[in-house]
Amino acid sequence: MATKHSKTDVILIGGGIMSATLGTLLKKLAPEKEIQMFERLSEPAEESSNAWNNAGTGHSALCELNYTKEQKDGSIDITKAVKINEQFQISKQFWSHLVSNGELSSPENFIRPVPHMSFVKGVRNVDFLKRRVKTIKESPLFSNMEITDDKEKIAEWAPLMMEGRTSHVPMAMTYDKTGTDVNFGALTRKLFSNLSDKKGVDLHFKHEVQSLSQRRNGTWKVKVKDLNTNDTHVIESDFVFIGAGGASLKLLQNTGIKQSKHIGGFPVSGIFLVCNKEEVAKKHNAKVYGKAAVGAPPMSVPHLDTRYIDGKRSLLFGPFAGFSPKFLKTGSNLDLFKSVKPNNIITMLSAGVKEFNLTKYLISQLLLSDEERMNDLRQFVPNAKSEDWEVVVAGQRVQVIKDTEDSKGNLQFGTEVVTSDDGTLSALLGASPGASTAVDIMLDLLKRCFKNDFAKWEPEIKKMIPSFSQKLSENKELYDKVNEDVKKNLKID
């Protein structure tokens, strides 16, 4: 390991996709900056970014129905869907740039083309899906989307899902060939490997950040424990990014900045059914998302996914919710209790009162037997055999609870970026679509926190991301041009 310094320009806390992305962008835009990264575990991408701890969906709203809400007048609001797709386009352009620049080789190791589909049953849901497609196809980002209510066509697109299906209930499915499966763990490891070769970058594994405090001059003192030797070090830094997954809330609270007040977190663990049987997996090549059950949270949307992990093709179905008071899969059972502070206890209690349906849902999920989970799977795969599937516990997600201008204790289901007033510290909280939108989120963070430098960085950013500061959804010509290069470089045509 490189020699530790008492002073650095940037500290990254957490060895996941967010820190890897931010570090990579900074060394591109300001190569003179010194960066130190601290990760509690022995390797990068072992928590939320690990391939087994997330769905691996290149989230672009091609199949996720919870990103398009039905309004009271029957119209479909696609605003969030378009935004998320735009964000993923930015990620793909940056990865494409790294491939063309020789910094990412063999893109098939982290991204593969896998069609994205939506699947619904029942007259009302079929009608909703048709209206969704009609509205969303007006955007060039969704122009490839197809829809059918013909069961023979559905069987052509998703044969495994139609084997043994005898129901006469109306159903419909959408199909978009531009979908992807992303192994964020493999991508994260490669980005950190590249960073480790850069001058002025030190990556420290098995190092735990214990406290953060800001000096009068605005710099941050970060106390770090070396878990290999139990030695403690204090590093001073001009800027700190907290991207430690579920542990980010605890570290943010430790900073004492005003943005850390009146904010809490609620941990939810994910459980998937996994099939590694080759003869079953080869019958399904898609990520198929359904609709969440009435009263269930958006994170519970059931999906049947083709995954490529370590070169092997598998199927995952879920997620089923579990509960653990830990904020990380490798965290402590005291995490939730320690996160309750005098300044957020009313926030947390208010959320508890508001989210009674979520509580009921979690209790019902905790009571599910393995066979009941299999019965849920059989709504997607009627002929599913219990012996072909095993239960895998995925990562922990900490849903953000915060006060807004309207009310206290609001549960947030997206990704939240918290930044200090002076821009010297930023923390990332929340969950999906998270990793898929990492590049856009980190560019926004740079704009907030490096205001004096960002304008001079923009020309370089535009070289890496041609659509930066533009909307591809409003510029079909640019989208077509950019997308051709992306498909070619990432081998996802």
C-alpha positions in Angstrom: 0.0 0.0 0.0 1.2 3.5 -0.8 2.4 5.8 2.0 -0.4 7.5 3.9 -0.5 11.3 3.8 -1.8 13.6 6.5 -3.3 15.9 3.8 -5.1 15.1 0.6 -7.4 16.9 -1.9 -10.2 14.4 -2.0 -11.4 11.5 0.3 -13.8 8.9 -1.0 -15.5 6.8 1.6 -16.8 3.5 0.3 -15.5 1.2 -2.4 -18.7 1.0 -4.6 -19.7 2.2 -8.0 -20.3 5.8 -6.8 -16.8 6.4 -5.4 -15.3 4.6 -8.4 -17.2 6.8 -10.8 -16.4 10.0 -8.9 -12.7 9.2 -8.6 -12.5 8.3 -12.4 -14.2 11.6 -13.4 -12.0 13.7 -11.1 -8.8 12.2 -12.4 -10.0 12.9 -15.9 -10.9 16.5 -15.2 -8.3 17.4 -12.6 -5.5 14.9 -12.8 -3.4 17.0 -10.3 -5.8 16.2 -7.5 -4.7 13.7 -4.9 -7.3 11.1 -3.9 -7.6 8.7 -1.1 -10.3 6.0 -0.9 -11.2 4.1 2.3 -13.2 0.9 2.3 -14.1 -1.2 5.4 -14.0 -4.5 3.5 -11.1 -6.2 1.9 -12.2 -5.6 -1.7 -14.2 -3.1 -3.7 -17.9 -3.7 -4.7 -18.7 -6.1 -1.9 -21.9 -4.4 -0.7 -24.5 -2.7 -2.8 -22.5 -2.8 -6.0 -21.9 -6.5 -5.8 -23.6 -8.3 -8.7 -25.6 -10.6 -6.3 -26.7 -7.7 -4.2 -28.7 -5.8 -6.9 -30.9 -6.6 -9.9 -28.2 -5.6 -12.4 -30.8 -3.8 -14.5 -29.5 -0.9 -16.6 -32.4 1.2 -15.2 -33.8 3.2 -18.1 -37.6 2.9 -17.5 -38.0 0.6 -20.5 -39.8 -2.0 -18.2 -40.2 -0.4 -14.8 -43.8 0.5 -14.6 -43.4 2.4 -11.3 -41.6 5.2 -13.2 -44.7 6.1 -15.2 -47.7 7.1 -13.0 -51.3 7.0 -14.1 -52.9 10.4 -13.4 -56.5 10.8 -12.2 -57.6 11.8 -15.7 -56.2 8.6 -17.2 -53.1 10.2 -18.8 -49.7 8.7 -18.2 -46.9 10.9 -16.7 -43.6 9.9 -18.3 -41.5 12.7 -16.8 -39.6 10.4 -14.4 -39.2 7.7 -17.0 -37.6 10.1 -19.4 -35.3 11.5 -16.8 -34.0 8.1 -15.7 -33.5 7.0 -19.3 -31.5 10.2 -20.0 -29.4 9.5 -16.9 -28.6 6.0 -18.0 -27.7 7.3 -21.5 -25.0 9.5 -19.8 -23.6 6.5 -18.0 -23.4 4.5 -21.2 -21.7 7.4 -23.0 -19.1 7.7 -20.3 -18.4 3.9 -20.3 -18.3 4.0 -24.1 -15.6 6.8 -23.9 -13.6 4.7 -21.5 -13.7 1.7 -23.8 -12.7 3.7 -26.9 -9.9 5.3 -24.9 -8.6 1.8 -23.9 -9.4 2.2 -20.2 -12.2 -0.4 -20.2 -11.5 -3.6 -22.2 -14.0 -6.4 -22.9 -17.2 -4.5 -22.2 -19.1 -7.8 -22.3 -17.6 -8.4 -18.8 -19.8 -5.7 -17.3 -22.6 -5.0 -19.8 -24.7 -7.2 -22.2 -27.7 -6.6 -24.3 -30.8 -8.2 -22.6 -34.3 -7.2 -23.7 -36.4 -5.3 -21.2 -40.1 -6.2 -20.9 -43.2 -5.3 -18.9 -45.8 -8.0 -18.2 -49.3 -7.4 -16.9 -52.5 -9.4 -16.4 -56.1 -8.3 -16.2 -58.2 -6.0 -18.3 -57.4 -2.8 -16.4 -53.6 -3.5 -16.4 -53.6 -4.3 -20.1 -55.3 -1.0 -20.8 -52.8 0.8 -18.7 -49.9 -0.8 -20.4 -51.2 0.1 -23.9 -51.7 3.7 -22.8 -48.2 3.8 -21.4 -46.7 2.6 -24.6 -48.7 5.0 -26.7 -47.5 7.9 -24.6 -43.9 6.9 -24.1 -43.1 5.9 -27.7 -43.4 9.6 -28.6 -39.9 10.0 -27.1 -37.0 8.9 -29.3 -35.6 7.2 -26.2 -38.4 4.7 -26.2 -39.1 4.4 -30.0 -38.0 0.7 -30.1 -40.7 -0.4 -27.7 -43.2 -3.0 -28.9 -46.4 -4.3 -27.3 -48.6 -7.3 -27.8 -51.6 -8.9 -26.1 -51.3 -11.9 -28.3 -50.3 -14.9 -26.2 -48.5 -16.6 -29.1 -46.3 -13.5 -29.5 -45.7 -13.4 -25.7 -44.6 -17.0 -25.9 -42.2 -16.1 -28.7 -40.7 -13.3 -26.6 -40.7 -15.1 -23.2 -41.2 -18.9 -23.8 -40.4 -19.9 -20.2 -43.2 -17.7 -18.9 -45.8 -19.2 -21.2 -45.0 -22.9 -20.7 -47.9 -24.6 -18.9 -49.9 -21.3 -18.7 -53.6 -22.2 -19.0 -55.2 -19.0 -17.7 -57.6 -17.2 -20.0 -57.1 -13.9 -18.2 -56.1 -11.1 -20.7 -52.4 -10.3 -20.6 -50.0 -8.0 -22.4 -46.2 -7.6 -22.7 -43.9 -5.0 -24.0 -40.5 -5.7 -25.6 -37.5 -3.4 -26.0 -34.4 -4.8 -27.5 -32.2 -1.9 -26.2 -32.3 -3.1 -22.6 -29.1 -4.2 -20.8 -27.9 -6.3 -17.9 -25.1 -4.6 -16.0 -22.6 -6.2 -13.7 -21.8 -3.2 -11.5 -19.4 -5.2 -9.4 -17.2 -6.0 -12.4 -17.4 -2.4 -13.6 -16.5 -1.1 -10.1 -13.5 -3.3 -9.8 -12.1 -2.3 -13.2 -12.6 1.4 -12.5 -10.7 1.1 -9.2 -8.0 -1.0 -10.8 -7.5 1.8 -13.3 -7.5 4.4 -10.5 -4.8 2.5 -8.6 -2.4 3.0 -11.5 -2.9 6.8 -11.5 -0.4 9.1 -9.8 -1.7 10.6 -6.6 -4.4 7.9 -5.9 -4.2 5.7 -2.9 -6.8 3.0 -2.3 -7.1 1.7 1.3 -9.0 -1.5 2.0 -9.9 -2.8 5.4 -9.9 0.8 6.6 -12.9 2.1 8.5 -13.8 5.8 8.8 -14.7 6.4 12.4 -15.4 10.2 12.6 -15.4 13.4 10.5 -15.0 16.9 11.8 -14.7 20.2 10.0 -11.9 22.7 10.9 -12.4 26.5 10.9 -10.6 26.8 7.6 -13.2 24.5 6.0 -11.1 21.4 5.6 -12.2 18.0 7.0 -10.4 15.9 9.5 -11.2 12.3 8.9 -10.3 9.7 11.5 -9.6 6.3 10.0 -8.9 2.9 11.7 -6.6 0.4 9.9 -8.4 -2.9 10.5 -5.2 -4.8 9.6 -3.1 -3.2 12.4 -5.7 -1.4 14.6 -3.7 1.8 14.1 -5.6 5.0 13.8 -4.8 7.8 11.3 -6.1 11.3 10.8 -6.2 12.6 7.3 -7.1 16.2 6.4 -9.0 16.8 3.1 -10.4 19.7 1.2 -13.4 17.6 0.0 -15.1 14.4 1.3 -17.5 12.2 -0.5 -19.5 9.7 1.6 -20.6 6.8 -0.7 -20.7 4.0 1.8 -24.1 2.5 1.0 -26.2 2.0 4.1 -23.3 3.3 6.3 -23.6 6.7 4.6 -26.4 7.9 7.0 -24.3 7.2 10.1 -21.3 9.0 8.7 -23.4 11.9 7.5 -24.9 12.3 11.0 -21.4 12.3 12.4 -20.4 15.4 10.3 -22.9 17.6 12.2 -23.7 19.7 9.2 -27.3 21.1 9.2 -28.2 18.8 6.2 -27.7 15.8 8.5 -30.5 16.8 10.8 -34.1 15.6 10.5 -33.1 12.7 8.3 -33.3 9.0 9.0 -33.2 5.7 7.3 -35.2 2.5 7.2 -33.4 -0.7 6.2 -35.0 -3.3 3.9 -33.1 -6.4 2.8 -33.8 -8.1 -0.5 -34.3 -11.8 -1.1 -34.2 -13.4 -4.5 -34.9 -16.9 -5.9 -32.1 -17.9 -8.2 -31.9 -20.6 -10.9 -28.5 -21.7 -12.1 -29.9 -24.7 -14.1 -28.7 -24.2 -17.6 -31.6 -25.9 -19.4 -34.0 -23.5 -17.6 -32.0 -20.3 -17.9 -31.5 -20.7 -21.6 -35.3 -20.5 -22.1 -35.5 -16.9 -20.9 -33.4 -14.0 -22.2 -35.0 -10.9 -20.7 -35.6 -8.7 -17.7 -39.4 -8.8 -17.2 -41.0 -6.4 -14.7 -44.5 -6.7 -13.4 -46.6 -4.4 -11.3 -46.2 -4.0 -7.5 -49.1 -5.5 -5.5 -51.7 -3.0 -4.2 -50.2 -1.4 -1.0 -46.7 -2.6 -1.7 -43.8 -0.1 -2.1 -42.2 0.5 -5.5 -39.1 -1.4 -4.5 -41.2 -4.6 -4.3 -41.9 -4.7 -8.1 -41.6 -8.4 -9.1 -39.2 -9.1 -11.9 -37.7 -12.2 -13.6 -34.2 -11.4 -14.7 -31.6 -12.9 -16.9 -28.2 -12.2 -15.3 -24.6 -12.7 -16.4 -22.4 -13.0 -13.4 -18.8 -14.2 -13.7 -19.5 -15.3 -17.3 -22.4 -17.5 -16.2 -26.0 -17.0 -17.1 -28.6 -17.3 -14.3 -32.2 -16.3 -13.6 -33.2 -14.2 -10.6 -36.8 -13.7 -9.4 -37.9 -11.2 -6.7 -37.3 -9.2 -4.8 -39.0 -10.4 -1.6 -38.5 -8.1 1.3 -36.8 -9.1 4.4 -36.0 -7.1 7.5 -32.7 -6.6 9.4 -31.8 -3.6 11.6 -28.4 -3.7 9.8 -27.7 -0.8 7.4 -25.2 -3.0 5.5 -25.2 -6.7 4.8 -22.0 -6.9 6.8 -23.2 -4.2 9.3 -24.3 -4.3 13.0 -27.7 -5.2 14.5 -27.5 -1.9 16.3 -27.3 0.2 13.1 -31.0 1.2 13.1 -31.2 2.0 16.8 -28.0 4.1 16.7 -29.3 6.1 13.8 -32.2 7.5 15.9 -31.1 10.9 17.2 -32.9 13.7 19.2 -33.1 15.7 16.0 -34.7 12.9 13.9 -36.8 11.0 16.3 -40.0 12.9 15.4 -39.1 12.4 11.7 -38.8 8.6 12.2 -42.0 8.4 14.3 -43.9 10.4 11.7 -42.8 8.0 9.0 -43.9 5.0 11.2 -47.4 6.4 11.4 -47.6 7.3 7.7 -46.2 4.0 6.4 -48.6 1.6 8.1 -49.1 -0.2 4.7 -45.4 -0.7 4.3 -45.2 -2.2 7.8 -48.0 -4.6 7.0 -46.3 -5.5 3.7 -42.9 -6.2 5.4 -44.6 -8.4 8.0 -46.4 -10.4 5.3 -43.1 -10.8 3.5 -41.3 -12.0 6.6 -43.9 -14.7 7.1 -43.6 -16.1 3.6 -42.4 -19.7 3.4 -40.1 -20.9 0.6 -43.1 -22.6 -1.1 -45.1 -19.4 -0.9 -42.2 -17.6 -2.7 -42.3 -20.3 -5.3 -46.0 -19.7 -5.8 -45.3 -16.0 -6.4 -42.7 -17.1 -9.0 -45.2 -19.3 -10.7 -47.2 -16.2 -11.5 -44.3 -15.6 -13.9 -43.1 -19.1 -14.6 -46.1 -21.5 -14.2 -43.9 -24.7 -14.5 -41.3 -23.6 -12.0 -40.0 -26.5 -9.9 -38.8 -25.9 -6.3 -35.7 -28.0 -6.8 -34.5 -25.7 -9.6 -34.5 -22.6 -7.5 -32.6 -21.5 -4.3 -33.1 -18.6 -2.0 -30.3 -15.9 -2.0 -30.2 -13.0 0.4 -29.3 -9.8 -1.5 -28.0 -6.5 -0.3 -29.4 -4.1 2.3 -31.1 -0.9 1.1 -31.6 2.0 3.5 -34.7 4.0 2.4 -34.3 7.7 3.2 -36.8 9.3 5.6 -36.8 13.1 5.7 -38.9 16.1 6.5 -40.1 18.2 3.5 -41.8 21.6 3.3 -45.1 19.8 3.2 -44.8 17.4 6.1 -42.5 15.4 8.4 -41.3 11.8 8.0 -41.6 11.2 4.3 -40.2 8.0 3.0 -38.1 8.4 -0.2 -37.7 5.6 -2.6 -35.1 7.1 -4.9 -31.5 8.3 -4.7 -30.7 11.3 -2.5 -27.6 13.5 -2.7 -26.9 15.6 0.4 -24.3 18.5 0.1 -23.0 20.9 2.7 -23.6 24.6 2.2 -19.9 25.2 1.4 -19.7 22.3 -1.0 -16.8 20.6 0.9 -18.8 17.4 1.7 -21.4 15.4 -0.1 -23.1 12.1 0.8 -25.2 9.8 -1.3 -28.2 8.0 0.3 -31.1 5.9 -0.9 -31.5 3.1 -3.5 -32.8 2.5 -7.0 -32.0 3.6 -9.7 -28.7 4.4 -8.0 -25.9 2.6 -9.8 -27.4 3.0 -13.3 -27.4 6.8 -12.9 -24.0 7.0 -11.2 -22.3 9.2 -13.9 -25.1 11.8 -14.0 -25.3 11.9 -10.2 -21.6 12.4 -9.9 -21.5 15.1 -12.5 -24.3 16.9 -10.7 -22.2 16.5 -7.5 -19.1 18.0 -9.2 -21.2 21.0 -10.4 -22.5 21.6 -6.8 -19.2 21.1 -5.0 -16.6 22.4 -7.4 -18.4 25.5 -8.7 -15.2 27.4 -9.4 -13.8 24.6 -11.6 -16.8 23.2 -13.3 -17.1 25.7 -16.1 -13.5 25.0 -17.3 -14.2 21.3 -17.1 -17.2 21.4 -19.3 -15.4 21.1 -22.7 -13.7 17.9 -21.5 -16.9 16.6 -20.1 -18.6 17.1 -23.5 -15.8 15.2 -25.2 -16.5 12.2 -23.0 -20.3 12.7 -22.9 -21.5 14.3 -26.2 -25.0 14.9 -24.9 -24.0 16.6 -21.7 -26.2 19.6 -20.9 -28.6 18.5 -23.7 -31.7 16.4 -23.7 -31.6 13.4 -26.0 -35.3 13.0 -25.6 -35.7 16.3 -27.5 -33.0 15.7 -30.1 -33.5 12.6 -32.1 -30.7 13.3 -34.5 -28.2 13.6 -31.6 -29.6 10.5 -29.9 -29.2 8.4 -33.0 -25.6 9.6 -33.6 -24.6 9.1 -29.9 -26.4 5.7 -29.6 -24.6 4.3 -32.7 -21.2 5.0 -31.1 -22.4 3.6 -27.7 -23.7 0.4 -29.2 -20.5 -0.2 -31.2 -18.1 0.5 -28.3 -20.0 -1.4 -25.7 -21.0 -4.2 -28.0 -24.6 -4.0 -27.1 -26.1 -3.8 -30.6 
